[in-house]
Amino acid sequence: MPDISLGSTTPETVLPPPPADAVQALAEAQGQGTRKAVAAVAARWPRYLAAWAALAELTEADDPVGAYAFARTGYHRGLDALRASGWHGSGYVRWRHIPNRGFLSSLDALRRLSGAIGETDEEERCAAFLRQLDPEEKRWEGAQPRP
């Protein structure tokens, strides 16, 4: 009798899409280019991960510690969202799925900002986590800790 393969693929999690009005509000706020406008989006939709990532990016140059806090908020809210979507701590969370990008952008910002404030061990963990979550994504190839 031949062996029957039941499959052993790595699970993949896709987050639910954010509210359309939140996406529109963030696009408008980013067009204004102010921290206050983007912060208003995060305050209105605190589960909208892309808003936290945008706050981190917008704040990075002037306030790396504040930007680190925004990135960490997006990262932790993202972990909560992943768990609510059935993620059990392993498996892929791919960039190609647009709803995943807020979480992955927050994690990448956390990686960069950890390095900026001297937390190299956290920077290394974040870089490794990005590569584990989506090993095919080319943008993570440069996610290496600072020398």
C-alpha positions as CSV (number, residue, x, y, z in Angstrom):
1,M,0.0,0.0,0.0
2,P,1.5,3.4,-1.0
3,D,2.1,6.1,1.7
4,I,-0.6,8.8,1.7
5,S,0.7,12.3,2.3
6,L,-1.5,14.3,4.6
7,G,0.6,17.4,4.0
8,S,2.8,19.1,6.4
9,T,2.8,22.7,5.3
10,T,3.7,25.5,7.6
11,P,0.6,27.4,8.8
12,E,0.1,30.9,7.5
13,T,-1.9,33.6,9.3
14,V,-3.6,36.5,7.6
15,L,-5.0,39.3,9.8
16,P,-8.4,40.6,9.1
17,P,-8.5,43.8,7.0
18,P,-8.7,47.1,9.0
19,P,-11.9,49.3,8.7
20,A,-12.0,51.1,5.4
21,D,-12.5,54.4,7.1
22,A,-9.4,53.9,9.2
23,V,-7.3,53.2,6.1
24,Q,-8.7,56.4,4.5
25,A,-8.1,58.5,7.6
26,L,-4.5,57.3,7.9
27,A,-3.8,58.1,4.2
28,E,-5.2,61.6,4.8
29,A,-3.2,62.0,8.0
30,Q,0.0,60.9,6.4
31,G,-0.7,63.4,3.6
32,Q,-0.7,66.1,6.3
33,G,2.6,64.8,7.5
34,T,2.1,65.7,11.2
35,R,2.4,63.5,14.2
36,K,-0.8,65.0,15.6
37,A,-2.8,63.9,12.6
38,V,-1.5,60.4,12.6
39,A,-1.8,60.1,16.4
40,A,-5.5,61.1,16.0
41,V,-6.0,58.0,13.8
42,A,-4.2,55.7,16.3
43,A,-6.4,57.2,19.1
44,R,-9.6,56.6,17.1
45,W,-8.6,53.1,15.9
46,P,-6.1,51.8,18.4
47,R,-6.2,48.3,16.9
48,Y,-5.2,49.7,13.5
49,L,-1.6,48.5,13.4
50,A,-0.5,50.6,10.4
51,A,-1.3,53.7,12.4
52,W,1.2,52.7,15.1
53,A,3.8,51.9,12.4
54,A,3.2,55.2,10.8
55,L,3.6,57.0,14.1
56,A,6.9,55.2,14.7
57,E,8.2,56.2,11.3
58,L,7.1,59.8,11.5
59,T,8.7,60.2,15.0
60,E,11.9,58.2,14.4
61,A,14.2,61.1,13.4
62,D,13.2,63.5,16.2
63,D,12.3,61.2,19.1
64,P,13.7,57.7,18.8
65,V,12.5,56.7,22.2
66,G,9.0,57.9,21.5
67,A,9.1,56.1,18.1
68,Y,10.3,53.0,19.8
69,A,7.3,53.1,22.1
70,F,4.9,53.5,19.1
71,A,6.6,50.6,17.3
72,R,6.4,48.4,20.5
73,T,2.7,49.3,20.8
74,G,2.0,48.2,17.2
75,Y,4.0,45.1,17.7
76,H,2.2,44.0,20.9
77,R,-1.2,44.9,19.5
78,G,-0.2,42.9,16.4
79,L,0.7,39.8,18.5
80,D,-2.8,40.1,20.1
81,A,-4.4,40.3,16.7
82,L,-2.4,37.4,15.4
83,R,-3.4,35.2,18.4
84,A,-7.1,36.2,17.9
85,S,-6.7,35.1,14.2
86,G,-5.5,31.6,15.3
87,W,-1.7,32.1,15.3
88,H,-0.1,29.9,17.9
89,G,3.4,31.5,18.0
90,S,4.7,29.8,14.8
91,G,4.0,29.9,11.2
92,Y,4.1,32.5,8.5
93,V,2.8,36.0,8.5
94,R,3.5,37.2,5.0
95,W,4.0,40.7,3.8
96,R,2.1,40.0,0.5
97,H,-1.1,40.0,2.6
98,I,-1.9,43.7,3.0
99,P,-3.6,43.3,6.4
100,N,-0.3,41.9,7.8
101,R,1.7,44.9,6.8
102,G,0.9,47.0,9.9
103,F,2.2,44.3,12.2
104,L,5.3,43.6,10.1
105,S,6.0,47.3,9.7
106,S,5.7,47.8,13.4
107,L,8.1,44.9,14.0
108,D,10.6,46.2,11.5
109,A,10.4,49.7,13.1
110,L,10.9,48.0,16.5
111,R,14.0,46.3,15.0
112,R,15.4,49.6,13.7
113,L,14.6,51.6,16.8
114,S,15.9,49.0,19.2
115,G,19.3,49.4,17.4
116,A,19.0,53.2,17.5
117,I,18.7,53.2,21.3
118,G,21.3,50.5,21.9
119,E,19.1,47.5,22.5
120,T,21.1,45.3,20.1
121,D,19.8,42.0,21.6
122,E,16.2,43.1,20.9
123,E,17.3,44.3,17.4
124,E,18.7,40.8,16.7
125,R,15.6,39.1,17.9
126,C,13.3,41.3,15.8
127,A,15.5,40.8,12.7
128,A,15.3,37.0,13.2
129,F,11.6,37.1,13.8
130,L,11.0,39.0,10.6
131,R,12.9,36.5,8.6
132,Q,11.0,33.6,10.3
133,L,7.6,35.2,9.7
134,D,8.3,35.7,6.0
135,P,11.5,34.2,4.8
136,E,10.8,34.9,1.1
137,E,10.3,38.6,1.6
138,K,13.3,40.5,0.2
139,R,13.0,43.5,2.4
140,W,14.0,41.4,5.4
141,E,17.3,40.4,3.8
142,G,18.8,43.7,5.1
143,A,17.3,43.2,8.5
144,Q,20.6,42.6,10.2
145,P,21.8,44.1,13.5
146,R,24.1,47.0,13.4
147,P,27.9,46.2,13.6
